[in-house]
Amino acid sequence: MRFYRVPVQLEKEEKVFGGRISLRQFLYLVTGAGAGAAFFLAMYKDGMGRAAAAWVLCIAAGAGMAFTRIREVGVDRYILMLARFGVMRKAYPFRGGGKGW
């Protein structure tokens, strides 16, 4: 029997949980639910409506971070790249053939 080496596919995340969600997505969902529960318990005495709204917003933020993609890049990585771009030093070379203004 022959064995063939199969190359590792690094383009996509490995779907660990049931073949549907990756570890990164699972952690964002759990973190969103945990933060939502913490806000719910902290805001419960102020009113049920506010507490439920905070819980739903935290879960929605976790789901958004887990499943949303911008230009084929996950939102978490996109935010990191955007922050790096804002902090990074930029070079503006003059590309003109004229004498200036």
C-alpha positions in Angstrom: 0.0 0.0 0.0 1.4 3.4 -0.9 1.3 6.5 1.3 1.1 10.0 -0.1 1.9 13.1 1.9 -1.0 15.5 1.8 -0.1 19.2 2.2 -1.6 21.2 5.0 -4.2 23.7 3.8 -3.5 27.0 5.4 -6.0 29.1 3.5 -9.0 28.2 5.7 -9.5 27.6 9.4 -10.0 24.1 10.6 -13.6 23.5 11.6 -13.3 21.8 14.9 -16.7 21.8 16.4 -19.1 19.6 14.4 -17.4 20.6 11.2 -19.2 23.9 11.2 -17.3 26.4 13.4 -13.7 26.9 14.2 -12.0 27.3 17.5 -11.7 31.1 17.0 -15.5 31.4 16.2 -16.4 29.2 19.2 -14.3 31.4 21.5 -15.9 34.6 20.2 -19.4 33.1 20.7 -18.5 32.0 24.3 -16.9 35.3 25.1 -19.9 37.2 23.8 -22.3 35.0 25.8 -20.2 35.3 28.9 -19.9 39.1 28.7 -23.6 39.3 28.0 -24.4 37.2 31.1 -22.1 39.4 33.2 -23.8 42.6 31.9 -27.2 41.0 32.4 -26.5 40.2 36.1 -24.9 43.6 36.7 -27.8 45.5 35.1 -30.7 43.3 36.3 -31.5 45.6 39.2 -31.8 48.6 36.9 -34.5 47.0 34.8 -35.2 43.8 32.9 -35.3 45.7 29.5 -31.9 47.2 29.8 -30.4 44.0 31.0 -31.9 42.0 28.2 -30.7 44.7 25.6 -27.2 44.5 27.0 -27.2 40.7 26.8 -28.5 40.7 23.2 -25.9 43.3 22.1 -23.0 41.4 23.6 -24.2 38.2 21.9 -24.6 40.0 18.6 -21.1 41.5 18.9 -19.7 38.0 19.6 -21.5 36.5 16.6 -20.5 39.4 14.4 -16.8 38.9 15.4 -17.1 35.2 14.8 -18.9 35.0 11.5 -18.6 38.3 9.6 -16.0 38.7 6.9 -14.8 41.9 5.2 -13.0 41.4 1.9 -12.4 37.7 2.7 -10.8 38.7 6.1 -12.3 38.0 9.5 -13.5 41.1 11.4 -11.0 40.6 14.2 -8.0 40.5 11.7 -9.5 43.4 9.7 -9.7 45.6 12.9 -6.1 44.7 13.7 -5.0 45.6 10.2 -6.9 48.9 10.3 -5.3 49.8 13.7 -1.8 49.0 12.3 -2.5 51.2 9.3 -3.5 54.1 11.5 -0.4 53.8 13.7 2.1 53.0 10.9 4.3 55.7 9.5 3.5 56.4 5.9 5.7 57.6 3.1 4.4 59.9 0.5 6.8 59.9 -2.4 6.5 62.7 -5.0 5.5 61.1 -8.3 5.4 63.9 -10.8 7.3 65.1 -13.7 6.4 68.8 -13.3 8.0 71.6 -11.5 5.6 71.3 -8.6 2.6 73.5 -8.0 
